[in-house]
Amino acid sequence: MTHRIALITGGSRGLGRAAALALAARGTDVVITWRSNEAEAARTVAEIEAAGRKAAAIRLDLTDPAAVAPFVERLRATLASRFGASQIHALLNNAGMGQHASFAETTVAEFDALLNTHLRGPFFLTQALLPVIADGGRILNVSSGLTRFSLPGYAAYAAMKGAVEVMTRYLAKELGPRGISVNTIAPGAIATDFGGGRVRDDAALNGFVAASTALGRAGLPEDIGPVMAALLDDETRWINGQRVEASGGMLL
């Protein structure tokens, strides 16, 4: 029997790491990507293997279009040598970066960095991976609660995530004939090091989030990882083309 294999971009820390561990707990082998911290990636791989699953980590800089083709070739080689496989069954487009700046103060460089990381990168990586994703597989893209509610300072970031949600619906339509379902998860405010750790470390912001959330606190990676894993499971294959918010009921 061939075990399911998931590819998670940005899987060395934060939400990606939480998803990797949740998938491993469900019996899925995992390949993660990392960009700048190889040691964190190695620790995540070790944790997955300690849970009894196979894992590997491959470096990828999503902001570099020239890096995609070599990455796919390395992925193919890793699948063959480490997993005895030729395809993945799930793709989580998770890698991201935070940016807090008012609309008036957002620079071209900041805008382009968000565009390259959150939209162009996942678009062309997914395109290049189409032959590697098994028919009947799952794709999950990561958006944000900020596409539903508006908070000053996130105009550019939220605009990219809004585009991701539209891309998801088109992917679901175009990949339907292959039995591949595609969805978006939209986390609310999560206490991680994302965006400089503002939600985690800024007491005033954390308090605002807690007061604005029906469940009374900011989210944690452990709140999101299992939801990601569930949406990548075969059991949820009939959910398709949807935006699923996991925010604890923020700004209802």
N, C-alpha and C positions, 0 to 999 in steps of 0.2 A: 504493500500500500504506500502510495506517495503522500508524504505529509504536506500540509499546506505551508506555503512560504509567503511571508509578507515583507515588503520593502517599505521602510519608513524613512523619509528624509528628515534630517535634523533629529535623529533618534537617540542622541547621546545624552540628552538632558531634558528637563521640563516635561511638557506634554508628550513629546515623542518618546522619551524614556518610559513614561508611565504607560503609554500605549504598547510599547514593546514588551514590557513586563506582563501586562494584562493579556496580550496575545499569546505569550509563552505559557501563561497559566491555562489558557484554553487549548493548548496543544499545538500551537503554530510555531514553526521555525521562523527566524527573523533575520533580515539584513537591514542594518541601519547605515545612514550616511552621517558624516561629520564634516565640518569645514575647518575649525580652528583648534579644537581640543581633542587630540587623539587619546589622551589619557582617560578622559571621561567616556569616550566611546568604548575603550577597552574595558572599563569597569562595567558598563552596561552589558557588553557581550558576556562578561564573566557572570553577571547576575542571571542572564537568560540561560546560560549553560548550567548554572547551579540549579536552575529550575527544571533541568532535564531536557532542554531543547537545544537544537543547533543554532548558532548565530555567527554573524560576520559583520565587520564594519569596513566601509569603503569611503574614502574621502571624495567629496563633491562640493564644488563651489557653484551653486545655482546661478549666480550672477554672471558667470562666464559662459557664453553660448558655446565656445569652442571646447568646453569641458564635457559636454553632454555625450557626444559620440564615444570618446575614450572611456567614460564611465560605464556606458552600456556594455561595451566590450569587456570591461573588467568584471562587471556584474555577471555576464554570461559565463566567464571563466570561473568565477567564484561559485556560481550555482552548480557548475559541472563538478568542480573539484571538492567543494565542501559539502554539498547537499545531494549530489548525484541526480541533479535535476536540470531542466532546460528552461523552465518558466516559473514565474511567480503567480500567486493566486490572489494577492491583495496588494494594493498600493495606497499608502497614506502620504499625501502631499502636505507635510507638516512644517517643513523648515520655514523660518520666518525671522523677522526683525521688527522691533518696535520703533516708533518715531512719534514724539509729541512736539507739535509745533502748531501755532495758529495758522489758519488759512493765509493770512496776510504775511506771515513770516516764513512760510515754507519755501525752501530754495529749490532750484532745478536739480541740484545734486541730490538733495534729500528725496525729492519726488522720484527721480530716476532709480535711486537705490531701492525704494519701495516697489516700484514697477518691476524691476528686474528680479527681485526676490520673491514677490508674492504673486505675480501674474505671468510675466514672460517666462520665468524659470519653470514653474509648474506646467505651463502650457506646452513648451517644447520638450521638457523631460517626458511628460506623459505621451506626447506624440512619438518620441523616439522609443518609448517602452512598449508601444502597442504590440509589436510582434512577440514581446517577452511575457505579456500578461495572458494568462490562460483564458480560453473561452469559458464563460460562466464565472469569471472572477469579479472582484469588487474593487472600486476606486473610491477613496474618501478624500475630499478636499477640505481644508480648514479655512473657515471664515471667522466672523467675530460678531458678538452681540451688537457691536457698533454699527452694523448695517441696518439694525432695527431702531435703535435709539441713538441720539446724537449727543456727544459730549465735546465741548470745545477742545481743540488741539489735535483732533484725529481725522481731519477732513481727508487728507491724502491717503492715510492708512485705510480708512473705511471705504474710500472709493475703490481701492485695489481689491478689497474683500468683496465689495458689491460685484465687481467684474468676475471674481472667482465664482460667485453664486450663479451668474449667467452662464459662464463657461461650463459649470457642472450640468446644467439642464441640457445644453447642447451635446455634451459628451454622452449623457444618458440616452439621448435620442439617437445619436450616430452609432453608439456601441451596442445598442439594444439587439441588433441582429446577431451579435456574438454572445448574447446572454450576459454581458457585463453590465452590472448596475453601478451607478455613480451617484454619490450623495455629497452633501456639505454638512459639516458639523460647525456650529457657531458657538464657541465658548463665551461665557461672560468674563468678568474680570477675575483673573487667576493670580494667586500669590506665588510667583516664580521670579527668576532673574530676568524675565523678558522685559524689554523696554527699560533696562536699567534697574529692574526690580521695584518700580514705583508702587505697584499695588501691594507688594510684600512689605516694603520698607517705609513708605510714607504713611505715617499714622493717620493723618487727616484724610488721605485718599482711601485708605483701608476702611476707616470709619464710615465714609460716605458710601462706599460699596456695600458694607454690611447693612447700613440703614436703608439702602435702596433695594435690598434683596429679600425676597419673601422668606428664605431660609435663614436670614440673619447673619450672614458672614460672607467674606470673599471665598471664591472657589480655591481648591487645591488640585495639583496635578492628579492626585488619586481619585478625584471626582470625575475627571475627564477621560483618563486612560481607559477605564472599563467601557465607557460609552463608545469611544473610538473602536475598541476591539469588537464590541457587539455589532456595530454598523459595518464592520469588515467581515463578519461571520456569514456563513451560508444560511444560517437561520433567518437572517434579515434580508435575504436576497430580493424579496418583493417590495421592499422600500427602495424607490428609485426616483432620481431627479428631485430629491427633497432637501430642504434646509432644516436641519434638526438643531434647535438651540439647546445648549446645556449651560444654563446660567444661574440655576437655583431660583429662578423667578426674579431676575433683576429688572427693575423699572417696569413693572407690570402696569 
